[in-house]
Amino acid sequence: MNPVRLPVFLRRPVRIGLLGLHLVWGVTLAGLVFPLLGPAQRDRRIMAWSRRLLRVLGVQARTSAAPGLPGGALLVCNHVSWLDIYLIYAARRVHFVSKAEVRQWPVAGWLAHKTGTLFIERGRRADTARINAEMRALLASGAWVAVFPEGTTGDGRSLKRFMPSLLQPAVELNCPIVPAALRYRTLDNDYSAAPAYIDNLSMWQSLKQIIDEPGLIAELRFGEPIPPNGHRRELAARAEAATAGLLGTPSANAAATDTPLTGGRDAASADTAPQTPGGPPA
């Protein structure tokens, strides 16, 4: 049975049923199988599980090849939806940095913990130092770490300013920064707002928006690695410009340089504040 051809009132229960089975397999995999596997085997299963999740939800992934690098790297990307995580997993094994609230989400938070997500308390400025230390350890081991420097989700049609605080580990370890850009389209190749996890959507409302669509196309493009030369604020601006170029949208940082800053936080406080995916409450 192809859910794409079903009317909405049938498509939703079919996909929810398949999703339930897939989540059961994910919990079994993470709880019982992962302890018996080595890191490389776990990584392959995380990527395969993510690809299958996208198919269950009716999402066709179109990804470019990630740059081949000999060691660790920091991936920076725009942020639209919780789907972003699985789209990136489907293309490249990474360790995400996420807001601490995600750890409390039923099933999804536990699975995120089991797949090596780092959780940061956004309200505690000092927590950035702890997360940076954990990021340094992963990068030094040759792993990729992924952050969403916008600090929140958007509608996918524009780009917010990239905050630099979580780029510091790459600077200290001389690890390249890999920009990436993602977007979602309908099956007719038009812009789709269905995956956008914005405003006051709940997780359930967001899921319904996605599964009610006949199908979605998710595009992920990787840019050329950026050498970690310079201050993290400069690197954040360069990474933002690279992501904007991949999206074909203006850079928020470039627009800001044309407008005098009046009020709000100054550059120093914006630099040091913890920045992680915000998003609406689950």
MOKANOR-V47368 format. One record per residue. N is the residue number from 0. RES is the residue in three letters. SS is DSSP state (hx for helix, st for strand, lp for the rest). OMEGA is omega in whole degrees, 0 to 359 (* if undefined). Layout:
# MOKANOR-V47368
n:res:ss:omega
N:RES:SS:OMEGA
N:RES:SS:OMEGA
This chain:
# MOKANOR-V47368
n:res:ss:omega
0:MET:lp:179
1:ASN:lp:183
2:PRO:hx:180
3:VAL:hx:184
4:ARG:hx:183
5:LEU:lp:172
6:PRO:lp:186
7:VAL:hx:185
8:PHE:hx:174
9:LEU:hx:183
10:ARG:hx:183
11:ARG:hx:180
12:PRO:hx:179
13:VAL:hx:182
14:ARG:hx:178
15:ILE:hx:177
16:GLY:hx:178
17:LEU:hx:178
18:LEU:hx:178
19:GLY:hx:178
20:LEU:hx:181
21:HIS:hx:177
22:LEU:hx:177
23:VAL:hx:177
24:TRP:hx:179
25:GLY:hx:179
26:VAL:hx:178
27:THR:hx:180
28:LEU:hx:184
29:ALA:hx:185
30:GLY:hx:187
31:LEU:hx:186
32:VAL:hx:183
33:PHE:hx:181
34:PRO:hx:182
35:LEU:hx:187
36:LEU:lp:172
37:GLY:lp:182
38:PRO:hx:182
39:ALA:hx:179
40:GLN:hx:177
41:ARG:hx:181
42:ASP:hx:180
43:ARG:hx:180
44:ARG:hx:176
45:ILE:hx:180
46:MET:hx:180
47:ALA:hx:179
48:TRP:hx:180
49:SER:hx:178
50:ARG:hx:179
51:ARG:hx:178
52:LEU:hx:179
53:LEU:hx:180
54:ARG:hx:179
55:VAL:hx:181
56:LEU:lp:179
57:GLY:lp:183
58:VAL:st:176
59:GLN:st:182
60:ALA:st:174
61:ARG:st:186
62:THR:st:172
63:SER:lp:180
64:ALA:lp:175
65:ALA:lp:180
66:PRO:lp:176
67:GLY:lp:182
68:LEU:lp:185
69:PRO:lp:183
70:GLY:lp:182
71:GLY:lp:179
72:ALA:st:176
73:LEU:st:179
74:LEU:st:176
75:VAL:st:188
76:CYS:st:171
77:ASN:lp:189
78:HIS:lp:182
79:VAL:lp:192
80:SER:lp:171
81:TRP:lp:176
82:LEU:hx:182
83:ASP:hx:184
84:ILE:hx:184
85:TYR:hx:174
86:LEU:hx:178
87:ILE:hx:176
88:TYR:hx:182
89:ALA:hx:182
90:ALA:hx:186
91:ARG:lp:175
92:ARG:lp:179
93:VAL:lp:171
94:HIS:st:183
95:PHE:st:168
96:VAL:st:186
97:SER:st:176
98:LYS:st:185
99:ALA:hx:182
100:GLU:hx:181
101:VAL:hx:181
102:ARG:hx:182
103:GLN:hx:180
104:TRP:lp:178
105:PRO:lp:177
106:VAL:lp:184
107:ALA:hx:179
108:GLY:hx:179
109:TRP:hx:179
110:LEU:hx:178
111:ALA:hx:178
112:HIS:hx:182
113:LYS:hx:179
114:THR:lp:172
115:GLY:lp:177
116:THR:lp:175
117:LEU:st:184
118:PHE:st:181
119:ILE:st:176
120:GLU:lp:187
121:ARG:lp:182
122:GLY:lp:182
123:ARG:lp:181
124:ARG:lp:183
125:ALA:lp:182
126:ASP:hx:177
127:THR:hx:180
128:ALA:hx:179
129:ARG:hx:180
130:ILE:hx:179
131:ASN:hx:178
132:ALA:hx:179
133:GLU:hx:177
134:MET:hx:179
135:ARG:hx:181
136:ALA:hx:180
137:LEU:hx:180
138:LEU:hx:180
139:ALA:hx:179
140:SER:lp:180
141:GLY:lp:181
142:ALA:lp:172
143:TRP:st:175
144:VAL:st:183
145:ALA:st:176
146:VAL:st:174
147:PHE:lp:191
148:PRO:lp:175
149:GLU:lp:178
150:GLY:lp:179
151:THR:lp:178
152:THR:lp:177
153:GLY:lp:183
154:ASP:lp:178
155:GLY:lp:181
156:ARG:lp:179
157:SER:lp:184
158:LEU:lp:176
159:LYS:lp:180
160:ARG:lp:176
161:PHE:lp:177
162:MET:lp:191
163:PRO:lp:192
164:SER:hx:184
165:LEU:hx:175
166:LEU:hx:185
167:GLN:hx:180
168:PRO:hx:179
169:ALA:hx:178
170:VAL:hx:184
171:GLU:hx:183
172:LEU:hx:180
173:ASN:lp:179
174:CYS:lp:179
175:PRO:st:176
176:ILE:st:183
177:VAL:st:176
178:PRO:st:177
179:ALA:st:180
180:ALA:st:178
181:LEU:st:177
182:ARG:st:181
183:TYR:st:181
184:ARG:st:173
185:THR:st:177
186:LEU:lp:176
187:ASP:lp:177
188:ASN:lp:174
189:ASP:lp:176
190:TYR:st:176
191:SER:lp:176
192:ALA:lp:186
193:ALA:lp:182
194:PRO:lp:187
195:ALA:lp:183
196:TYR:lp:188
197:ILE:lp:179
198:ASP:lp:183
199:ASN:lp:179
200:LEU:lp:168
201:SER:lp:178
202:MET:hx:181
203:TRP:hx:178
204:GLN:hx:178
205:SER:hx:180
206:LEU:hx:180
207:LYS:hx:178
208:GLN:hx:183
209:ILE:hx:185
210:ILE:hx:178
211:ASP:lp:177
212:GLU:lp:175
213:PRO:lp:178
214:GLY:lp:179
215:LEU:st:172
216:ILE:st:179
217:ALA:st:182
218:GLU:st:177
219:LEU:st:180
220:ARG:st:177
221:PHE:st:176
222:GLY:st:178
223:GLU:st:179
224:PRO:st:179
225:ILE:st:178
226:PRO:lp:184
227:PRO:lp:180
228:ASN:lp:179
229:GLY:lp:180
230:HIS:lp:183
231:ARG:hx:177
232:ARG:hx:177
233:GLU:hx:180
234:LEU:hx:177
235:ALA:hx:179
236:ALA:hx:179
237:ARG:hx:179
238:ALA:hx:178
239:GLU:hx:179
240:ALA:hx:179
241:ALA:hx:178
242:THR:hx:177
243:ALA:hx:178
244:GLY:hx:178
245:LEU:hx:180
246:LEU:hx:186
247:GLY:lp:181
248:THR:lp:179
249:PRO:lp:177
250:SER:lp:178
251:ALA:hx:181
252:ASN:hx:179
253:ALA:hx:179
254:ALA:hx:182
255:ALA:hx:181
256:THR:hx:179
257:ASP:lp:183
258:THR:lp:179
259:PRO:lp:178
260:LEU:lp:177
261:THR:lp:179
262:GLY:lp:180
263:GLY:lp:181
264:ARG:lp:177
265:ASP:lp:186
266:ALA:hx:183
267:ALA:hx:181
268:SER:hx:177
269:ALA:hx:182
270:ASP:hx:188
271:THR:hx:182
272:ALA:lp:178
273:PRO:lp:181
274:GLN:lp:179
275:THR:lp:178
276:PRO:lp:179
277:GLY:lp:177
278:GLY:lp:178
279:PRO:lp:180
280:PRO:lp:179
281:ALA:lp:*
